Amino acid sequence: MVTLSDQFYNSIFEDACSQVRRSSQYVQTESDIKSVVQTLLNKRLTTADPLNVQNVSLLLHLVRNFRDNEIRSMVLESSRILRKRLFGNKVSVMVPVEMSSFCSSNCRFCGWRKDNAEMIRLKLAKDALIKEIKFLAEMGFAHFELSSGDDLNLLRFELPELIASVKKTAQEIIPSARVSICVTPFSEVHYSHLARCGLDTVFTWQETYDRDTYYAHITSGPKAVGLTDDLSLDTHGDGYLFRMKSQENAIRAGLQAGLGVMLGISPHLEADILSSVIHGNALISRYGDSIEPLIIGMPIWNPITTPKTDNLSKNSSIRLEESDFELISAIYLLGFPDRHAWVFPNCRVSKIEQMKSILTAGCFTSTMVRLGPGAYLAELTNADIPSLYTKIAKEKAPLNKQSIMDGEQFTHTFDFHENYLSMFAEGRLEIVPDRHFLLQN
Ligand code: SF4
């Protein structure tokens, strides 16, 4: 099958901006707006098809700009009805496992960017990674996301074997276990190789579809220029375009894909959200029944763990209210065809907001997230902590549990898994392996 064209990818954001401009010219009385919203929502609930792009744009515009509680409640309630119909009371839980905080890219919003001299750098040893996987699988996790900074040696030479070992270890404990990666994008050929090693899913957050904002924030490294087929830096490449093609490359390799924008990075929030909807629906139209549901991530630009080098206050163009998170989750669910999208509320908001978004739209989420390499193990072990790592840099004091926690990629909500389980039980949610929601099960 022919891939989506570069022209399509390069036009996504401009198309989204045009839609947003058209929606902003939509002026009606308040009572008219309510009836328009109700008509859109009623129509969505009587079909398995998504709201079309114009209607997603209009809905986004109305809920964000009119801030009318009744309109917001109508959207949330429709999404809850749909979520219940599609996923019942079930939810699946993933856990990110960081392999390395070394990174050769510079993203201004990230604590692990190459030029952040305040950040400790750690690369976890394979044995330690496998111990973490065993520990987490024994707690009941069935989806393991292997993440890292752009540590090119690890990605080139170690990742295939790590994926295979993690999958084997996890499936010995949880036979339905699945493995994903959230690292730099690869070509279709390389994703095919990783699929043969046991990989199931690829998460690539675009950060923003706005090319200018992308390059204002992502200034150097693989994320700025992309990689060649042999995983060398594509010195004159277009990292923005390469990243946008990651999901399609993964899908063509037989993998499930995740996409999403970082909320708060672009001044054009509505156009960015709409761009993800346009992108995802184009993939679903092109690859139809042969692809697994897209996982729609909702990263938010949060403060980093080294306040002296945090660019958030200087550069953030837009601050979201926490309650926007639930609304955006609802619009994502309504904007994709039934069963073809898993909305993924995460720990970048409070537990309460995460839970509200799960009940409104999400069937895939995370619980006790730690974002430092070895951070789950550091809590358990009395062993010599430095022995967990094969590479350590910028260590300010003898490495201990606190320095590992201080080396997380960004700040986020943390609570223990059992407390999330209690919260889910109170909300009458039943945890199932994410395999349960696959289409080709
Ligand atoms: S977002 Fe990823 S690629 Fe960018 S600096 Fe952070 S770890 Fe590196």
Boltz pocket constraint, residues with backbone or C-beta under 6 A from the ligand:
constraints:
  - pocket:
      binder: B
      contacts: [[A, 103], [A, 104], [A, 105], [A, 106], [A, 107], [A, 110], [A, 111], [A, 112], [A, 113], [A, 114], [A, 148], [A, 149], [A, 150], [A, 223]]
      max_distance: 6.0
